[in-house]
Amino acid sequence: MSKQKQTQLRKSMNPFAKSDRKASVYQLMNTIPPFFLLWFLAYQSLSISPVITVGLSVIAAGFVVRIFIIFHDCTHQSFFKNKKANRVLGTITGILTHFAFEKWKRSHSIHHATSGNLDKRGTGDMWVMTIDEYVHASFWTRLCYRLYRNPFVMFGLGPIYLFFIDNRFNRKGAKQKERLNTYFINLCLVMVYTTLIWAIGWQAVLVIQGPILFVSGALGIWLFYVQHQFEDSYFENDQEWDYVKAAVDGSSYYKLPKLLQWITGNIGFHHVHHLSPRVPNYHLEKAHNSTPPLQKATTITLASSLESIHFRLYDEKNKTFVNFKEAQTLISNMKEVNAEIKTRSPKLQEK
């Protein structure tokens, strides 16, 4: 795609990159009140059956994902036109989702500016190693990486680490505004949980809130993982890296059933979002449907997305993801080729 076409493509997003107050308020009303209602019903159901309680908590977790999409839009200043309104709502939804608004806003903006750039990985993204990096890494780095990429660790322990460790502490060198926002959200969470435990007991809080945090966290990690790590995803070194290509080719169109699309706030149109982060979630589908070039983005379905669980390392040579077994075969072939070259070198020098 030529630079001129890339510019035209980005400009074509301008009509959709505008918040609609009515649409935003409507989304708030059909997302946050239902979450609190489900939480209340889950508590009431404790006297009937814990199974019903957990079931209602799982449904409530879906609404937490939807609340997170609102939080996410606020970090991009796209949910409301007013920056202060986005910051206030972002902090409130940050409390509900247990995310530090200013901290995540910074790391996520870096993610958008570097997604798919092999030379600028490490902030706001998943840990991805290339085959060559893996070969030359230490034993402990390889072990940590294999544990990190294990589905049981990533989607099982991942939510626990995310909610109780990563989101609770400021990064080194964080500015005052960022640090104070994290402290404020942490303080609010302490007050909320203290009140809940005092009012209904820690057992009830654990039975209700535990599944909500775990399921919503696992779903959030899955969405973030699958929409950048698919077979033909885009990764390039800094000199060859291109923002538009990274957005359109490095972010998938996750075609979900309508109910799941609604719950996940249209984030499946991830290629549209990366091309223009200022497009609010409720305009993403319209932007996709109105722009033919975007409809050529890699489409993955609920079934085909499960294949990405096996992706472990990025093969720079073949521009694709491979699992550890495939990587080992490639590594063995590389070693054989290198050994053959070394064997032939002295003979060539003699000639």
C-alpha positions as CSV (number, residue, x, y, z in Angstrom):
1,M,0.0,0.0,0.0
2,S,1.5,3.4,-1.1
3,K,1.9,6.2,1.4
4,Q,-0.8,8.1,-0.4
5,K,-3.3,5.3,0.1
6,Q,-2.2,4.9,3.7
7,T,-2.9,8.6,4.3
8,Q,-6.3,8.3,2.6
9,L,-7.1,5.3,4.7
10,R,-6.3,7.1,7.9
11,K,-8.3,10.1,6.8
12,S,-11.3,7.9,6.0
13,M,-11.6,7.2,9.8
14,N,-12.1,10.9,10.6
15,P,-16.0,10.8,10.4
16,F,-16.0,7.9,12.9
17,A,-13.4,9.3,15.3
18,K,-16.0,11.5,17.1
19,S,-17.7,10.6,20.3
20,D,-21.5,10.7,20.5
21,R,-22.7,11.8,24.0
22,K,-26.0,10.1,23.6
23,A,-24.4,6.9,22.5
24,S,-21.9,7.1,25.3
25,V,-24.5,7.7,28.0
26,Y,-26.7,4.9,26.6
27,Q,-23.7,2.5,26.8
28,L,-23.1,3.5,30.3
29,M,-26.7,2.8,31.2
30,N,-26.8,-0.6,29.6
31,T,-23.5,-1.7,31.1
32,I,-22.8,-0.4,34.7
33,P,-26.4,-0.7,36.3
34,P,-26.8,-4.3,34.9
35,F,-23.4,-5.2,36.5
36,F,-24.5,-4.0,39.9
37,L,-27.9,-5.7,39.5
38,L,-26.1,-9.0,38.7
39,W,-23.8,-8.5,41.7
40,F,-26.8,-8.0,44.0
41,L,-28.7,-11.0,42.6
42,A,-25.5,-13.1,43.1
43,Y,-25.5,-12.1,46.7
44,Q,-29.2,-12.9,47.1
45,S,-28.7,-16.3,45.5
46,L,-26.2,-17.4,48.2
47,S,-29.1,-18.5,50.4
48,I,-30.4,-20.6,47.5
49,S,-27.4,-22.2,45.9
50,P,-23.7,-21.3,45.5
51,V,-23.9,-22.7,42.0
52,I,-26.4,-20.1,41.0
53,T,-24.2,-17.4,42.7
54,V,-21.1,-18.5,40.6
55,G,-23.3,-18.6,37.5
56,L,-24.5,-15.0,38.0
57,S,-20.9,-13.9,38.8
58,V,-19.7,-15.3,35.5
59,I,-22.3,-13.3,33.7
60,A,-21.4,-10.3,35.7
61,A,-17.7,-10.9,34.6
62,G,-18.9,-10.3,31.0
63,F,-20.2,-6.9,32.0
64,V,-16.8,-6.1,33.7
65,V,-15.2,-6.8,30.3
66,R,-17.7,-4.3,28.8
67,I,-16.9,-1.8,31.5
68,F,-13.2,-2.2,30.7
69,I,-13.9,-1.3,27.1
70,I,-15.4,2.0,28.3
71,F,-12.3,2.4,30.5
72,H,-10.2,1.7,27.5
73,D,-12.0,4.3,25.4
74,C,-11.4,6.9,28.1
75,T,-7.7,6.3,28.0
76,H,-7.8,7.2,24.3
77,Q,-10.0,10.3,25.1
78,S,-12.6,8.8,22.7
79,F,-15.6,8.1,24.9
80,F,-16.4,11.7,25.6
81,K,-15.2,14.9,23.9
82,N,-14.2,16.5,27.2
83,K,-10.8,15.3,28.5
84,K,-11.8,15.8,32.1
85,A,-14.9,13.8,31.7
86,N,-12.8,10.9,30.2
87,R,-10.4,11.2,33.1
88,V,-13.1,11.1,35.7
89,L,-15.0,8.3,34.1
90,G,-11.8,6.4,33.4
91,T,-10.9,6.6,37.1
92,I,-14.3,5.4,38.1
93,T,-14.3,2.5,35.7
94,G,-10.7,1.9,36.7
95,I,-12.0,1.2,40.3
96,L,-14.7,-1.1,38.9
97,T,-12.2,-3.0,36.8
98,H,-9.3,-2.8,39.2
99,F,-7.1,-1.0,36.7
100,A,-4.9,2.1,37.4
101,F,-6.2,4.6,34.8
102,E,-3.1,6.9,34.3
103,K,-0.6,4.0,34.5
104,W,-2.5,1.9,31.9
105,K,-3.1,4.9,29.7
106,R,0.6,5.5,29.3
107,S,1.6,1.9,28.7
108,H,-1.3,1.4,26.3
109,S,-0.4,4.5,24.2
110,I,3.1,3.0,23.9
111,H,1.6,-0.3,22.8
112,H,-0.3,1.5,20.0
113,A,2.9,3.4,18.9
114,T,5.1,0.3,18.8
115,S,2.7,-2.7,18.1
116,G,4.5,-5.1,15.8
117,N,7.9,-3.3,16.1
118,L,10.5,-6.0,17.0
119,D,12.9,-3.3,18.2
120,K,10.5,-1.6,20.6
121,R,8.8,-4.4,22.5
122,G,8.3,-4.6,26.2
123,T,5.8,-1.9,27.2
124,G,2.0,-2.6,27.2
125,D,2.3,-5.7,25.1
126,M,2.6,-9.5,25.5
127,W,6.1,-11.0,25.8
128,V,7.1,-12.3,22.4
129,M,10.5,-13.8,21.6
130,T,11.9,-14.6,18.2
131,I,13.5,-17.9,17.5
132,D,16.9,-16.4,17.3
133,E,16.4,-14.6,20.7
134,Y,15.2,-17.8,22.3
135,V,18.3,-19.7,21.0
136,H,20.7,-17.2,22.4
137,A,18.8,-16.6,25.7
138,S,20.0,-18.0,29.0
139,F,18.4,-21.2,30.5
140,W,16.5,-19.2,33.1
141,T,15.1,-16.7,30.5
142,R,14.0,-19.6,28.3
143,L,12.4,-21.3,31.4
144,C,10.6,-18.1,32.4
145,Y,9.4,-17.6,28.8
146,R,8.0,-21.1,28.5
147,L,6.2,-20.7,31.8
148,Y,4.8,-17.3,30.7
149,R,3.5,-18.7,27.4
150,N,1.9,-21.7,29.1
151,P,-1.9,-21.3,28.8
152,F,-2.4,-22.3,32.4
153,V,0.0,-19.7,33.6
154,M,-1.1,-16.9,31.2
155,F,-4.8,-17.3,31.6
156,G,-4.9,-19.0,35.0
157,L,-2.3,-17.1,37.1
158,G,-2.3,-14.1,34.7
159,P,-5.5,-12.5,36.2
160,I,-4.2,-12.8,39.7
161,Y,-0.9,-11.2,38.8
162,L,-2.7,-8.5,36.8
163,F,-5.2,-7.4,39.5
164,F,-3.2,-7.9,42.7
165,I,0.3,-7.0,41.6
166,D,0.8,-5.3,38.3
167,N,-2.1,-2.9,38.6
168,R,-1.5,-2.1,42.2
169,F,2.1,-0.7,42.0
170,N,3.5,2.2,40.1
171,R,6.3,1.8,37.6
172,K,9.7,3.1,38.4
173,G,10.0,6.8,37.3
174,A,6.2,7.3,37.2
175,K,5.2,11.0,37.4
176,Q,3.2,12.4,40.2
177,K,-0.1,12.5,38.4
178,E,0.3,8.8,37.5
179,R,1.4,7.8,41.0
180,L,-1.4,9.7,42.7
181,N,-4.1,8.2,40.4
182,T,-2.8,4.7,41.3
183,Y,-2.8,5.5,45.0
184,F,-6.3,6.9,44.8
185,I,-7.7,3.8,43.0
186,N,-6.0,1.5,45.4
187,L,-7.4,3.5,48.4
188,C,-10.9,3.3,46.9
189,L,-10.6,-0.5,46.4
190,V,-9.5,-0.9,50.0
191,M,-12.5,1.1,51.2
192,V,-14.9,-0.9,48.9
193,Y,-13.6,-4.3,50.0
194,T,-13.5,-3.3,53.7
195,T,-17.1,-2.2,53.5
196,L,-18.3,-5.3,51.6
197,I,-16.5,-7.7,54.0
198,W,-18.0,-5.8,57.0
199,A,-21.5,-5.8,55.5
200,I,-21.8,-9.4,54.0
201,G,-18.6,-11.3,55.2
202,W,-15.4,-12.3,53.5
203,Q,-16.8,-15.7,52.4
204,A,-19.6,-14.1,50.4
205,V,-17.3,-11.5,48.8
206,L,-14.9,-14.3,47.8
207,V,-17.6,-16.5,46.3
208,I,-19.0,-13.5,44.3
209,Q,-16.0,-11.4,43.5
210,G,-13.6,-14.2,42.9
211,P,-15.2,-15.6,39.8
212,I,-15.9,-12.1,38.5
213,L,-12.2,-11.1,38.7
214,F,-10.9,-14.4,37.4
215,V,-13.2,-14.8,34.4
216,S,-13.1,-11.1,33.4
217,G,-9.3,-11.1,33.7
218,A,-8.8,-14.3,31.7
219,L,-11.2,-13.0,29.0
220,G,-9.3,-9.7,28.9
221,I,-5.9,-11.4,28.5
222,W,-7.3,-13.7,25.9
223,L,-8.7,-10.8,23.8
224,F,-5.4,-8.9,24.0
225,Y,-3.4,-12.1,23.2
226,V,-5.4,-13.4,20.2
227,Q,-5.8,-10.1,18.4
228,H,-2.1,-9.6,17.9
229,Q,-0.8,-13.2,17.8
230,F,-2.2,-15.0,14.8
231,E,-0.5,-16.9,12.0
232,D,0.0,-14.0,9.6
233,S,0.5,-11.3,12.1
234,Y,2.8,-8.3,11.3
235,F,6.2,-7.9,12.9
236,E,9.1,-5.9,11.5
237,N,12.3,-4.3,12.7
238,D,12.2,-0.6,13.3
239,Q,13.6,0.5,9.9
240,E,10.9,-1.5,8.0
241,W,8.1,-1.0,10.5
242,D,5.0,0.9,9.3
243,Y,2.2,2.2,11.5
244,V,-0.7,1.5,9.1
245,K,0.6,-2.0,8.2
246,A,1.0,-2.8,11.8
247,A,-2.6,-1.6,12.5
248,V,-4.3,-3.4,9.5
249,D,-2.0,-6.5,9.2
250,G,-0.9,-6.8,12.8
251,S,-4.3,-6.6,14.4
252,S,-7.0,-9.2,13.6
253,Y,-10.7,-8.8,12.9
254,Y,-12.1,-11.1,15.6
255,K,-15.5,-12.1,14.2
256,L,-17.5,-13.0,17.2
257,P,-21.1,-14.0,17.7
258,K,-23.3,-10.9,18.2
259,L,-23.8,-11.4,21.9
260,L,-20.0,-11.8,22.5
261,Q,-19.4,-8.8,20.2
262,W,-21.7,-6.8,22.3
263,I,-20.1,-8.0,25.6
264,T,-16.6,-7.2,24.3
265,G,-17.6,-3.7,23.1
266,N,-16.8,-4.4,19.4
267,I,-13.1,-4.7,20.3
268,G,-13.0,-7.6,17.8
269,F,-12.6,-4.8,15.1
270,H,-9.1,-4.4,16.5
271,H,-7.6,-3.4,13.2
272,V,-9.9,-0.4,13.0
273,H,-9.1,0.5,16.6
274,H,-5.3,0.4,15.9
275,L,-5.6,2.4,12.7
276,S,-7.6,5.1,14.6
277,P,-7.7,4.9,18.4
278,R,-10.0,7.9,18.6
279,V,-12.9,5.9,17.1
280,P,-15.1,5.1,20.1
281,N,-16.1,1.4,20.4
282,Y,-19.6,1.9,19.3
283,H,-18.4,3.3,15.9
284,L,-15.9,0.5,15.2
285,E,-18.2,-1.7,13.3
286,K,-19.5,1.1,11.1
287,A,-16.0,2.2,10.3
288,H,-15.1,-1.4,9.3
289,N,-18.2,-1.8,7.1
290,S,-17.8,1.5,5.4
291,T,-14.1,1.0,4.5
292,P,-13.4,-1.8,1.9
293,P,-9.6,-1.9,2.6
294,L,-10.3,-2.7,6.2
295,Q,-12.5,-5.6,5.3
296,K,-9.4,-7.4,3.9
297,A,-7.8,-7.6,7.4
298,T,-7.1,-11.1,8.7
299,T,-10.4,-12.5,10.0
300,I,-10.4,-15.0,12.8
301,T,-13.4,-16.7,14.3
302,L,-14.0,-18.2,17.8
303,A,-13.0,-21.6,16.5
304,S,-9.9,-20.6,14.5
305,S,-8.7,-18.3,17.2
306,L,-8.1,-21.3,19.5
307,E,-5.1,-22.3,17.2
308,S,-3.2,-19.3,18.6
309,I,-2.9,-21.1,21.9
310,H,-0.1,-23.1,20.3
311,F,1.9,-20.1,19.1
312,R,5.0,-19.6,21.1
313,L,7.8,-18.0,19.1
314,Y,8.0,-15.6,16.2
315,D,9.9,-16.9,13.1
316,E,11.4,-13.7,11.5
317,K,12.5,-15.6,8.4
318,N,9.1,-17.0,7.5
319,K,7.1,-14.2,9.1
320,T,4.9,-16.4,11.2
321,F,4.4,-17.8,14.7
322,V,5.5,-21.4,15.5
323,N,5.2,-23.6,18.5
324,F,8.2,-24.9,20.5
325,K,8.3,-28.2,18.7
326,E,8.4,-26.5,15.3
327,A,10.9,-24.0,16.6
328,Q,13.2,-26.9,17.8
329,T,13.1,-28.4,14.3
330,L,14.1,-25.0,12.7
331,I,16.8,-24.6,15.3
332,S,18.2,-28.1,14.6
333,N,18.2,-27.3,10.9
334,M,20.0,-24.1,11.5
335,K,22.7,-25.9,13.6
336,E,23.2,-28.5,10.8
337,V,23.6,-25.8,8.2
338,N,26.1,-23.8,10.4
339,A,28.0,-27.0,11.1
340,E,28.2,-27.8,7.4
341,I,29.4,-24.3,6.6
342,K,32.2,-24.6,9.3
343,T,33.2,-28.0,7.9
344,R,33.4,-26.7,4.3
345,S,35.3,-23.4,5.2
346,P,38.7,-25.0,5.8
347,K,38.4,-26.9,2.5
348,L,37.4,-23.8,0.6
349,Q,40.4,-21.9,2.1
350,E,42.8,-24.8,1.0
351,K,41.5,-24.5,-2.6
